[in-house]
């Protein structure tokens, strides 16, 4: 037990120095013995008057021995150092390189389905990715020219086998490398992803560009992290994702894509109102709202629909928070945001981790992160910019993963659990996004959005979805389509965010995807 403790990763650097020192002392002893015996060796033929030459010769022998010792230590114990293995695998393509004989661990979904594995081909171990375009953004790739990304990079130490913790493991690895009668084997990596749900999400997005994120509010386990278009990790090329490739297949839209969230951000503004005890109405006239005659008026979507049909919109009039959320009134939330002011808005944004990436997994080889809210600090006099951001427009941007996390916090009494990808990673509270009272009040309001509001087309009493649609305007063409869903509404066990780039109305493109995915999750027994 005492011997095994010496190979603990925290003690190994000290042990290694001690071993090197011991070897050097042994070498010095041997050299001393050679010097003592030099009258009996050919070296006795050297002239006695040339003691300096003998000492110089001994120094050269010693330096040469030190170099050989260091090289031998680096090569023979390299299997015990993940940094060495990663370097040799990526940059040394020689056939006799022992690093190519390492079978990196498999990557599996939460049910044990193998997503990535290693297989011997033509005397070398090759990495294979099942359904590569479906899981590529999550697992990443390893390539001799382009390096490594995703979990293949961040979890490299684990997949390569890490540092052996027992002397028995140490000896086994050494024998495998020296005798080459068996391929050294890394550790498997179990994910929280549900492979079947991931495939279903990608199929629902089809040829459209977009993302789907589904997680469990109670522990942050990511069950779907889909981004389209995808890429095949076994077919990486220099032209993939280049400037001329508008589809940007290497971009993980789920975690790194930043888009105006549109009306889905009204969930955050509704939480702000509830946190401040809002219990009144706001007048929402047909002519809309602006903070200054210099700026165009913010209007409700019914105004534009009426104009298209040649009719006149009369306005919502004085409405409360529930009605404003169900009807997605732009005028209501613009006035609401301006009314509470910059300080209250930014205080809540800071609680949501605005402008700070969230780390999903980290190691010595890097971090796997997700983008959150991206918003500037407006001038305190810029009330119109605040009104725009209160609608999820203007300078405000958000990732699909962040929207799913906000929904998950609503479904978990206001507590946001850190999203996690590894099954063995313990759940960790990220922060209190909203108060328990606010979250409890929000859930029935979001359920009303589905039963009688903008998302009523996807209502299913058996699923009891609560949610919010979003249609986000942007300068490059058709609006982005969003939906945030929670199910079941009373005590959500699933939170899902869907983005369809240039998909148009949220109720038309994104919301049906969320419903279909929740249906599939219910069939798999996850909706309870």
FENCOR-V208108 format. One record per backbone hydrogen bond with DSSP energy under -0.5 kcal/mol. NH is the residue of the N-H (numbers start at 1). CO is the residue of the C=O. Records with the same first field share a line. If there is no record, write none. Layout:
# FENCOR-V208108
NH->CO  CO
This chain:
# FENCOR-V208108
5->1
6->2  3
7->4
8->5
11->8
12->8
13->9
14->11
15->11
16->12
17->13
18->14
19->15
20->16
21->17
22->18
23->19
24->20
25->21
26->22
27->23
28->24
29->25
30->26
31->27
32->28
33->29
34->30
35->31
36->32
37->33
38->35
40->37
41->38
44->41
45->42
46->43
50->47
54->50
55->51
56->52
57->53
58->54
59->55
60->56
61->57
62->58
63->59
64->60
65->61
66->62
67->63
68->64
69->65
70->66
71->67
72->68
73->69
74->70
75->71
76->72
77->73
78->75
80->77
81->78
82->80
85->81
86->82
87->83
88->84
89->85
90->86
91->87
92->88
93->91
97->94
100->97
101->98
102->99
103->184
104->102
105->159
107->116
108->189
109->113
110->193
112->109
115->107
116->107
117->128
119->126
121->124
124->121
125->100
126->119  124
128->117
130->115  128
132->129
134->131
135->131
136->132
138->135
139->135
140->136
143->147
147->143
149->141
151->138
152->139  149
153->149  150
154->150
155->151
156->153
159->155
160->156
161->158
162->157
164->162
170->166
171->167
172->168
173->169
174->170
175->171
176->172
177->173
178->174
179->175
180->176
186->103
187->158
189->106
190->188
191->108  189
192->421
194->223
195->193
198->194
199->195
200->196
201->197
202->198
203->199
204->200
205->201
206->202
208->205
210->228
211->499
212->226
213->497
214->224
215->495
216->221
217->215
219->216
220->216
222->420
223->214  221
224->214
226->212
228->210
233->231
235->232
240->237
242->239
245->242
246->244
248->245
251->248
253->251
255->252
256->252
257->252
259->398
262->392
264->261
265->262
266->263
267->264
268->265
269->265
270->266
271->267
272->268
273->269
274->270
275->271
276->272
277->274
278->273
282->319
284->317
286->314
288->285
289->298
295->292
298->289
299->297
303->300
304->300
305->301
306->302
307->303
308->304
309->305
310->307
311->306
316->284
317->284
319->282  317
324->320
325->321
326->322
327->323
328->324
329->324
330->328
333->329
334->330
335->331
336->332
337->333
338->334
339->335
340->336
341->337
344->340
345->341
346->342
347->343
348->344
349->345
350->346
351->347
352->348
353->350
354->349
355->373
356->353
358->370
360->358  368
361->368
363->366
366->363
368->361
369->367
370->358
371->255
374->397
375->373
378->376
382->379
383->381
386->382
387->383
388->384
389->385
390->386
391->387  388
392->389
393->388
396->393
397->374
398->259
399->372
400->253
401->254
403->399
404->400
405->401
406->402
407->403
408->404
409->405
410->406
411->407
412->409
413->410
414->409
415->412
416->414  431
417->415
418->428
420->220
423->190
425->422
430->416
431->416
433->414  431
434->414
439->435
440->436
441->437
442->438
443->439
444->440
445->441
446->442
447->443
448->444
449->445
450->446  447
451->447
452->448
453->448  449
454->326
455->449
456->453
458->455
459->456
463->460
464->460
466->486
467->446
468->484
470->482
472->480
473->471
474->477
477->474
480->472
481->500
482->470
483->498
484->468
485->496
486->466
487->494
489->464
493->487
494->487
495->215
496->485
497->213
498->483
499->211
500->481
501->209
503->500
504->479
508->505
509->505
511->506
513->509
514->510
515->511
516->512
517->513
518->514
519->515
520->516
521->517
522->518
523->519
524->520
525->522
526->521
528->526
